Structures are given as structure tokens and as C-alpha cells.
């Protein structure tokens, strides 16, 4: 993955070849998790073919190359979120901040939040992105 030099004007977190550098470390780790989950074809698309994200400046361009349905995109975004948090923890970063920021405790007073977490973690394990202990597994082609 390439990284644009600081100060470079880029309208996307991922432009199909490079990450935007002028962002926080947890955002970069999240984008690497997107790269890890994306198919090789989608790795060449703006914002991984998911459509515009919250930081996307050229929303029309990102929407034009979106290839996943809203349901597929939401599923992948949940997997990316948790995978990025697990990478943060594995790298010694303060993953709790991202865990809270990305709303993993929303509805924690109900069993729905726990079921959602378990389902996403199960998907990550089943697809070979984390081991059974929840540790991320390195990149694969």
C-alpha cells in the first residue's frame, strides 16, 4: 500500500493505490483492515468499492465505483472495524478508544450487542482473518 505524502490533497482515504497520510494512526490501521478484507479487484477501487465513507471528500466519485450492496457493505464495515481494533491491540495501540468510538458498546445493556460482536468475530475467524484467540492473522493475497 502506498501512502500519499503529508500535505497532498486527496479526496479519499484510499484512492485505489495510496492511503491519505494526514490522518490518525487508528484510521490508517482501519484502512489497512479494509485492504485486507477487500478482494484483489476491489483493492484497486476508490475507498475499496464501498462507496463514500465519512471522510470522503469526493462523494460522487466514490459512489460511482461502489460495487457492494448496502447490506454487504455494512457487513464488511463491521468486520473491518473489529479487525482494525484487533490490529490496534496487537500493535500495542490504545484500541479501547476505537472500540468505544466505533460504537461496539452501543446497546451493551442488551444481548443484541454481544450477539453482534460474536457474529462479526465468528466471521473474521471463519474467513481466516483472526485466529480463534482473536489475534489478527497477517496479510494474504
VEXRO-802634 format. One record per residue (C-alpha): residue in one letter; x, y, z. Coordinates in steps of 0.1 Angstrom, whole numbers, plus 5000, padded with zeros to 4 digits. Each point is the difference from the previous one (the first is absolute). Layout:
<fibas>
AXYZ ...
</fibas>
This chain:
<fibas>
X500050005000 X501350344991 X499650305022 X499650364986 X502550255014 X498750225028 X498350314986 X498949824967 X496550094991 X498149674997 X496249965000 X499949655014 X501549805029 X501049744973 X500350114963 X500649654986 X503850015005 X500850235030 X498750095034 X499550355012 X502850075024 X498550305018 X497949815025 X500349825033 X501749665004 X496849825009 X498550124967 X503049874981 X499749665018 X496349994991 X500850064963 X502649725001 X497249785014 X497850114970 X502949904977 X500349675017 X496349924996 X499650134965 X500349774970 X503150064978 X497750174974 X498450235026 X503450105014 X500550214968 X496750195005 X499550335018 X499149935036 X500149634992 X496850024980 X497950055031 X498850354990 X500750325019 X501249985036 X499750265027 X503250174989 X499549984963 X500350344983 X498949904965 X496849815009 X498849974964 X503249834988 X499949755028 X496349924995 X500749954963 X502349715006 X498149835028 X499649634993 X498549865032 X496450025011 X499150205031 X499649685020 X503349854987 X501850345007 X498650015036 X501149655007 X503550074986 X500250335019 X499249825033 X502749744992 X502550274991 X499250205032 X500649705023 X503149884980 X501550355002 X499450015037 X501649655004 X503050124980 X500350315022 X500049785031 X502649764985 X502250304991 X499850145035 X497750304991 X497250125023 X497349794983 X497450085026 X499650354986 X499149864966 X497849735016 X498050285016 X500250244971 X498749744976 X497049935022 X500749645009 X498450065034 X496950164986 X497149805015 X502449825024 X497149975025 X498349764976 X501249664987 X499850154964 X503450175003 X501749685012 X498349794972 X501250254974 X503650005014 X500049625000 X498649974965 X502650254986 X502849825018 X498849674988 X500050134964 X503650125004 X501149675014 X498149804973 X501650204973 X503549975013 X500650365011 X500449935037 X500849685019 X497749845026 X501650225027 X499150314982 X503550094988 X500250144964 X501749784974 X502450174976 X499250124965 X499349754973 X499550054962 
</fibas>
